[in-house]
Amino acid sequence: MANKRIFYAVQQAGISKCGENSFTSIHGLQSIGINTTFNLEQVFEIGQISIYENIENIPDIQITLEKVLDGYPPIYLLATKGASSATLSGRSNIKATVGLSIYSDVQESASGTPLAQCTMSGVYVSDINYNFNVQGYSTESVTLVGNNKVWNNAFTPSNFNNTDEPLAIAGSGGVNRREDVLFGSAGCILPVDIPGISSSGTNELENTGDMYKAHIQGIRVQCNLGREQLFELGRKGPYHRYVNFPVEVSTEIEVLSTDGDKVTALEDASNLTDREIIIKTREGLKLNLGKKNKLSSVTYGGANAGQQGGNATVTYTYTTFNDLKVTHPQDPTTSLRE
């Protein structure tokens, strides 16, 4: 019987290293989107108004994936299996294959024989985002780019049978939420510009023990790798898509303000100092952005007049370049685990 629709329970996505046919399922996946663009180049000629030829160039495939942080390997690490190091440069040249399986819409889980499969091979990570919010759960969003997409039944997916759950709920906190961002002496290292952060970069509890000194509302880490294609005569497709270093890495930290942003800006002074940023979660993710993050902007606002009032917040945005080391205890490249 033909499907009437496709919904979340009858889709399954996995990632393998390019050239391999063993896919690792993405656990905690929230969304998948595939965009295909056929690049056309027009040629006209003197003597007629009609097009001479509409040349088909190589297609561009873009895959956007988002998952919750749940103890299972992050998408970025699945897509860079076999990397030489956990840094941006160490993971930059790894190609992956993304597989999508679609099942009957009368099933309760993605199991058995798929009705259809899509294989996207030779894809590279091009965009990485991590979001840690007071409301909702912590997420990872990754975009991959490539030039090949085939609809066929070419691989054997794993079965989901309605018993899947976050990895090691007791130890990793399950799907991580606000309480699973780690603070204190063994937790995150944040810039000392933020009121409440200690001189060593930690966010410690008040003496009463019922709140932290800095009331962090959200942390967002973003990195666009800006992939460029390399071509050569005799070949239609690119032989490589390289990261166009230097690459900017930005970190936004939103804080519930109690006494303003506390940032001084003077036209005739040196206002900024390099800061260290490390983000840690209970499920095992660690983002190390190095020690050369500088404050690029600070925004104060939110305590507006109105029926419901509002609370003042400050957003501190820091930028660095080429420093984003991502580690996880479930990294498929076992030598890179921390």
C-alpha positions as CSV (number, residue, x, y, z in Angstrom):
1,M,0.0,0.0,0.0
2,A,1.4,3.4,-0.9
3,N,2.1,6.0,1.8
4,K,-0.4,8.7,2.4
5,R,2.3,10.8,4.2
6,I,5.6,10.7,5.9
7,F,5.8,11.6,9.6
8,Y,8.6,11.5,12.2
9,A,8.2,7.9,13.4
10,V,8.7,6.4,9.9
11,Q,12.0,8.2,9.1
12,Q,15.5,7.2,10.1
13,A,18.8,8.9,9.3
14,G,22.3,7.6,9.6
15,I,25.9,8.6,8.8
16,S,28.9,6.6,7.7
17,K,32.4,7.5,6.7
18,C,32.5,8.0,2.9
19,G,33.3,4.8,1.2
20,E,31.9,2.6,4.0
21,N,28.4,1.0,4.0
22,S,27.9,0.7,7.8
23,F,25.6,3.6,8.9
24,T,25.4,4.8,12.5
25,S,21.9,5.9,13.3
26,I,21.5,9.4,14.6
27,H,19.7,9.2,18.0
28,G,17.7,12.1,19.3
29,L,17.2,13.5,15.8
30,Q,14.6,16.2,15.7
31,S,14.6,17.3,12.1
32,I,16.2,16.6,8.7
33,G,15.9,18.8,5.6
34,I,17.4,18.2,2.1
35,N,17.7,20.9,-0.4
36,T,18.8,20.2,-4.0
37,T,19.8,23.0,-6.4
38,F,20.5,22.4,-10.1
39,N,22.8,25.1,-11.2
40,L,22.1,26.2,-14.8
41,E,24.3,28.4,-16.9
42,Q,22.8,30.1,-19.9
43,V,24.5,30.6,-23.3
44,F,23.0,32.9,-25.9
45,E,24.2,33.8,-29.4
46,I,24.1,36.7,-31.7
47,G,21.4,36.1,-34.3
48,Q,18.5,34.8,-32.2
49,I,16.7,35.7,-29.1
50,S,16.0,32.1,-28.0
51,I,18.5,30.5,-25.7
52,Y,21.3,28.7,-27.4
53,E,21.9,26.2,-24.6
54,N,20.9,25.9,-21.0
55,I,24.0,24.2,-19.6
56,E,23.5,21.9,-16.6
57,N,26.3,22.4,-14.0
58,I,26.9,20.2,-11.0
59,P,24.0,20.1,-8.5
60,D,24.4,21.4,-4.9
61,I,23.1,19.2,-2.1
62,Q,22.5,20.7,1.4
63,I,21.5,18.6,4.3
64,T,20.4,20.2,7.6
65,L,20.2,18.0,10.7
66,E,19.2,18.9,14.3
67,K,19.4,16.6,17.3
68,V,19.1,16.9,21.1
69,L,22.1,16.4,23.3
70,D,21.3,13.0,24.8
71,G,24.6,11.1,25.5
72,Y,24.8,9.7,22.0
73,P,27.5,10.9,19.6
74,P,27.0,14.4,18.2
75,I,26.2,14.7,14.4
76,Y,29.5,16.6,13.8
77,L,31.6,13.8,15.3
78,L,29.7,11.1,13.4
79,A,30.3,13.1,10.1
80,T,34.1,13.4,10.8
81,K,34.9,9.8,11.8
82,G,38.6,9.1,11.4
83,A,39.7,12.8,11.9
84,S,43.3,13.3,12.9
85,S,42.4,15.6,15.8
86,A,39.3,17.1,17.4
87,T,40.1,20.7,16.1
88,L,38.4,22.4,13.2
89,S,41.4,21.8,11.0
90,G,41.8,18.2,12.1
91,R,38.2,17.4,11.2
92,S,38.0,19.6,8.1
93,N,38.9,17.1,5.3
94,I,36.7,14.2,6.3
95,K,33.9,13.2,3.8
96,A,30.8,11.4,5.0
97,T,27.7,9.7,3.6
98,V,24.3,10.5,4.9
99,G,21.5,8.0,4.5
100,L,17.7,8.5,4.9
101,S,15.3,5.6,5.1
102,I,11.5,6.0,4.8
103,Y,9.0,3.4,6.0
104,S,5.3,2.7,5.7
105,D,3.1,5.3,7.3
106,V,1.1,2.7,9.2
107,Q,4.2,1.6,11.2
108,E,4.9,2.7,14.7
109,S,8.7,2.8,14.3
110,A,11.4,2.8,11.6
111,S,12.0,-0.9,11.3
112,G,11.9,-3.7,8.7
113,T,12.3,-3.0,5.0
114,P,12.2,0.7,4.0
115,L,9.9,1.8,1.2
116,A,12.5,4.2,-0.1
117,Q,16.1,5.3,0.7
118,C,18.2,8.3,-0.2
119,T,22.0,8.2,-0.1
120,M,24.0,11.4,-0.2
121,S,27.7,10.7,-0.5
122,G,30.9,12.7,-0.3
123,V,29.4,15.4,1.9
124,Y,31.3,17.8,4.1
125,V,30.3,19.6,7.3
126,S,29.8,23.3,6.5
127,D,28.0,24.7,9.4
128,I,27.9,23.9,13.2
129,N,25.6,25.3,15.9
130,Y,25.1,24.5,19.5
131,N,22.3,25.9,21.6
132,F,21.9,25.8,25.4
133,N,18.7,27.5,26.6
134,V,16.8,28.0,29.8
135,Q,13.6,26.9,28.1
136,G,13.6,23.6,26.3
137,Y,16.5,21.2,25.6
138,S,20.0,21.7,24.4
139,T,20.5,21.0,20.7
140,E,23.1,20.6,18.0
141,S,22.5,21.7,14.4
142,V,24.7,20.7,11.6
143,T,24.6,21.4,7.8
144,L,26.5,19.2,5.3
145,V,27.1,20.0,1.7
146,G,27.9,17.8,-1.3
147,N,27.1,17.1,-5.0
148,N,25.6,13.6,-5.0
149,K,22.2,12.3,-4.1
150,V,20.7,9.0,-5.2
151,W,17.3,7.5,-4.3
152,N,17.8,3.8,-4.1
153,N,17.7,0.9,-1.5
154,A,21.5,0.6,-1.2
155,F,22.1,0.0,2.5
156,T,20.8,-1.8,5.6
157,P,19.6,0.6,8.3
158,S,19.3,-0.2,12.0
159,N,15.8,-0.9,13.3
160,F,14.1,1.4,15.8
161,N,11.5,-0.6,17.8
162,N,9.9,1.9,20.2
163,T,12.4,1.1,23.0
164,D,15.1,3.7,22.1
165,E,16.0,6.1,24.9
166,P,18.8,8.6,25.7
167,L,22.1,6.9,26.4
168,A,22.9,6.4,30.1
169,I,20.1,8.4,31.5
170,A,21.4,8.0,35.1
171,G,24.9,9.2,34.3
172,S,24.3,11.8,31.5
173,G,21.0,13.3,32.5
174,G,19.1,12.0,29.5
175,V,18.1,14.7,27.1
176,N,20.1,17.6,28.5
177,R,18.3,20.8,29.6
178,R,19.2,23.9,31.6
179,E,20.2,21.9,34.7
180,D,22.7,19.8,32.7
181,V,25.0,22.7,31.7
182,L,27.8,22.3,34.2
183,F,29.0,25.1,36.3
184,G,31.3,25.3,39.3
185,S,35.0,24.4,39.6
186,A,34.7,21.4,37.1
187,G,32.3,23.1,34.7
188,C,32.2,25.8,32.1
189,I,34.9,28.5,31.8
190,L,33.3,31.8,30.8
191,P,34.7,35.3,30.3
192,V,35.3,37.3,33.5
193,D,33.6,40.3,31.8
194,I,30.3,38.8,32.8
195,P,29.2,40.0,36.2
196,G,29.2,37.0,38.7
197,I,31.9,35.0,36.8
198,S,34.9,34.4,39.1
199,S,38.5,35.6,38.3
200,S,39.2,32.0,37.1
201,G,36.2,31.9,34.8
202,T,33.9,29.7,36.8
203,N,30.2,30.4,37.7
204,E,30.0,29.5,41.4
205,L,27.0,29.2,43.7
206,E,26.0,32.0,46.0
207,N,26.7,31.4,49.7
208,T,23.1,30.5,50.2
209,G,23.5,27.7,47.6
210,D,20.2,28.4,45.9
211,M,21.4,30.2,42.8
212,Y,24.5,30.9,40.8
213,K,26.3,34.3,40.9
214,A,25.8,34.8,37.1
215,H,22.2,34.0,36.0
216,I,23.0,32.6,32.5
217,Q,19.9,32.4,30.3
218,G,21.4,31.0,27.1
219,I,24.7,30.1,25.3
220,R,24.9,29.8,21.5
221,V,28.1,28.7,19.7
222,Q,28.1,29.2,15.9
223,C,30.7,28.3,13.2
224,N,30.3,28.5,9.4
225,L,33.1,26.8,7.6
226,G,32.6,28.5,4.3
227,R,33.4,25.5,2.0
228,E,35.0,26.4,-1.3
229,Q,35.1,23.9,-4.3
230,L,38.3,23.0,-6.1
231,F,37.9,22.1,-9.8
232,E,40.3,20.8,-12.5
233,L,40.2,20.4,-16.2
234,G,39.0,17.0,-17.4
235,R,36.6,16.5,-14.5
236,K,33.1,18.0,-14.0
237,G,32.7,17.7,-10.3
238,P,35.0,19.2,-7.6
239,Y,37.9,17.1,-6.4
240,H,37.8,18.8,-3.0
241,R,35.8,21.2,-0.9
242,Y,38.1,23.0,1.5
243,V,37.5,25.1,4.6
244,N,38.3,28.7,3.8
245,F,40.4,29.5,6.8
246,P,40.4,31.7,8.8
247,V,37.0,30.7,10.1
248,E,35.1,32.9,12.6
249,V,33.7,31.2,15.7
250,S,31.2,33.2,17.7
251,T,29.7,32.6,21.2
252,E,26.7,34.5,22.5
253,I,26.1,34.4,26.2
254,E,22.8,35.9,27.5
255,V,22.6,36.8,31.2
256,L,19.7,38.0,33.3
257,S,21.1,41.4,34.5
258,T,21.0,42.7,38.0
259,D,23.4,45.6,37.7
260,G,24.0,46.4,34.0
261,D,26.5,45.0,31.6
262,K,29.5,46.3,33.4
263,V,31.5,46.8,30.2
264,T,33.5,50.1,29.8
265,A,34.1,51.4,26.3
266,L,36.4,54.4,25.8
267,E,37.6,55.9,22.5
268,D,41.1,56.5,23.7
269,A,41.7,53.3,25.5
270,S,42.4,49.6,24.9
271,N,39.1,48.1,26.1
272,L,39.4,44.4,25.4
273,T,41.3,41.4,26.7
274,D,41.5,37.8,25.4
275,R,39.2,35.4,27.2
276,E,38.9,31.7,27.5
277,I,35.7,29.8,26.8
278,I,34.9,26.2,27.5
279,I,31.3,24.8,27.5
280,K,30.6,21.5,29.3
281,T,27.4,19.4,29.6
282,R,26.4,16.5,31.7
283,E,25.9,14.2,28.7
284,G,29.6,14.6,27.8
285,L,29.8,17.3,25.2
286,K,32.8,19.7,25.6
287,L,33.3,22.7,23.4
288,N,36.8,24.3,23.8
289,L,37.0,27.7,22.1
290,G,40.5,28.5,23.2
291,K,41.8,31.5,25.1
292,K,41.7,34.2,22.4
293,N,38.0,35.1,22.4
294,K,37.3,38.8,22.4
295,L,34.1,40.7,23.1
296,S,32.7,42.0,19.8
297,S,29.4,43.4,21.1
298,V,27.3,43.7,24.2
299,T,23.6,44.4,24.1
300,Y,21.6,45.6,27.1
301,G,17.8,45.7,27.1
302,G,14.5,44.0,27.9
303,A,13.2,45.9,31.0
304,N,10.5,47.7,29.1
305,A,7.4,49.5,30.2
306,G,4.3,47.5,29.5
307,Q,1.5,45.5,30.9
308,Q,3.7,42.5,31.7
309,G,6.9,44.4,32.3
310,G,10.1,42.5,31.5
311,N,13.5,41.6,32.8
312,A,16.7,43.3,31.7
313,T,19.1,41.0,29.9
314,V,22.6,41.4,28.6
315,T,23.9,39.5,25.6
316,Y,27.7,39.2,25.3
317,T,29.0,38.2,21.9
318,Y,32.6,36.9,21.7
319,T,34.5,36.0,18.5
320,T,37.6,34.0,17.8
321,F,39.0,32.3,14.7
322,N,39.8,28.7,13.9
323,D,39.4,27.6,17.6
324,L,36.6,25.1,18.1
325,K,37.6,21.8,19.6
326,V,34.6,19.4,20.0
327,T,35.0,16.3,22.1
328,H,32.6,13.7,23.5
329,P,32.9,10.3,25.3
330,Q,31.0,8.6,22.5
331,D,33.1,10.0,19.6
332,P,33.3,7.2,17.0
333,T,36.9,8.1,16.6
334,T,37.9,6.6,19.9
335,S,41.4,8.2,20.0
336,L,39.7,11.6,20.2
337,R,37.5,10.9,23.2
338,E,37.9,12.8,26.4
